[in-house]
Amino acid sequence: MAQILAPTTQWQMRITKNSMTPSLVTTKTWSSLLLKQKKSGNTKSLSKFRVYALKSENNTINRLENLLNLDITPYTDKIIAEYIWIGGSGIDLRSKSRTIPRPVEHPSELPKWNYDGSSTGQAPGEDSEVILYPQAIFKDPFRGGNNILVICDTYTPAGEPIPTNKRARAAEIFSNQKVINEVPWYGIEQEYTLMQTNVQWPLGWPVGGYPGPQGPYYCGVGADKSFGRDISDAHYKACLYAGINISGTNGEVMPGQWEYQVGPSVGIEAGDHIWCSRYLLERITEQAGVVLTLDPKPIEVLTIEITWTQLGIFLH
């Protein structure tokens, strides 16, 4: 909670140098003080007063939460669509937001959009426009309401898939009638590791060191065995809310490592669901201040070779 006006002298006395938690003046208290001043004939100019932005316990003034949770549905038919695509590395995710005049139910109702491909490693600087084609829609667990997440693939202005667009070829295969008749099912396991932000070291690992041997961590329970469960749980619920066909999750064999499963899904839906689930995981770890890596071996293991002769010298 932050409060506003305080007299230059009197209230500076209340906020002393040694005070760690300054006394706050509520609106009601301040109104009472002003009324008493008027009754006593003290009508000095408000220019004698100074604005104080008193900080909360975590040293921030946070008024964003109410706005972030604001439900705009009663006030407008417009929705926010977050267009999501895969960047130039083939693993990085990009997104940007667009206002849509009304709720939609199918990707065909959404307009195509564009972006600067030279900034994502997908186009040269002299011809950088890349076109986004909406392909799949999911409910947005971050904004709620009728707002949506939109999985897109990427094309040149002439309508040709750009080289990093692997979805276009997959769509051709899965739309073949022979493939449709087979009803191909897929189940995908996605492992990931949560990394400490400043040191790029997995959660639950001593900084610069290594954890104990595997065994207690897989599906483990307890503060010394499970690290990042709140992120895993938040991601699980976000996927279910979005309409992603997530079927389970569990802690993995390494501290800070988790896994979830998507499927069974039919055809290209499997790819759309796994990529949207990765986007949700990136956003959740972003909010948690934790770095996500999908690298199965994020930490290089130091190996030391010792010859028998060296071993003999060491033992003696």
Sequence and secondary structure as in RCSB ss.txt:
>XXXX:A:sequence
MAQILAPTTQWQMRITKNSMTPSLVTTKTWSSLLLKQKKSGNTKSLSKFRVYALKSENNTINRLENLLNLDITPY
TDKIIAEYIWIGGSGIDLRSKSRTIPRPVEHPSELPKWNYDGSSTGQAPGEDSEVILYPQAIFKDPFRGGNNILV
ICDTYTPAGEPIPTNKRARAAEIFSNQKVINEVPWYGIEQEYTLMQTNVQWPLGWPVGGYPGPQGPYYCGVGADK
SFGRDISDAHYKACLYAGINISGTNGEVMPGQWEYQVGPSVGIEAGDHIWCSRYLLERITEQAGVVLTLDPKPIE
VLTIEITWTQLGIFLH
>XXXX:A:secstr
    EEETTHHHHHS TT SS     HHHHHHHHHHHHHTT    GGGEEE     TTS    HHHHHT   TTT
 S EEEEEEEE TTSS EEEEEEEESS  SSGGGS  EEEEGGGTTSS GGG EEEEEEEEEEE TTT TT EEE
EEEEE TTS B TT  HHHHHHHHTSHHHHHH  EEEEEEEEEEE TTT  BTTS TTS    SSSSTT  STTT
   HHHHHHHHHHHHHHT  EEEEEE SSTTEEEEEEEEEETTHHHHHHHHHHHHHHHHHHHHT EEE  S  S 
       HHHHHHHH 
